Amino acid sequence: MLRAQELAAELARRETRLKRIQEAKRALEERTREQAKSKDEPEKEATPKAKMQYNFTGPESRIMPGADGFVQAYNAQIAVEPDFQWIVGQRETQATNDKQQPFIPALATAMLPFAERVVDRSWKLEAREA
């Protein structure tokens, strides 16, 4: 009787695992189509590369260079108010390069009056130091 229960549990685990793998495959195919669309390439011909990976616990994360090699991660930026060091904005991205992130314009649009104060305050500090 115990053997039958173990077999049923193993079959259920395998079915669940197969469904998750199929989900991952669909997600990779969708990601590939989106990348092709952004490059003005035909979406129907786009197929995932053999080494393309999917993270089951953090599907939005990406493989990025880290201090000890490559890690599965997110790229986060924050904007801090200069006087009290309050975090006034935050953003997570999948891009590995910070230089390609238009974070300040997005923050300025969302919080224009406060952002102008932060920029103005920074400029005044630079002017005093000169």
Secondary structure as GFF3:
##gff-version 3
##sequence-region A 1 130
A	DSSP	alpha_helix	2	38	.	.	.	ID=ss1
A	DSSP	beta_strand	62	66	.	.	.	ID=ss2
A	DSSP	beta_strand	69	73	.	.	.	ID=ss3
A	DSSP	beta_strand	75	80	.	.	.	ID=ss4
A	DSSP	beta_strand	87	93	.	.	.	ID=ss5
A	DSSP	three_ten_helix	98	100	.	.	.	ID=ss6
A	DSSP	alpha_helix	103	110	.	.	.	ID=ss7
A	DSSP	alpha_helix	112	129	.	.	.	ID=ss8
###
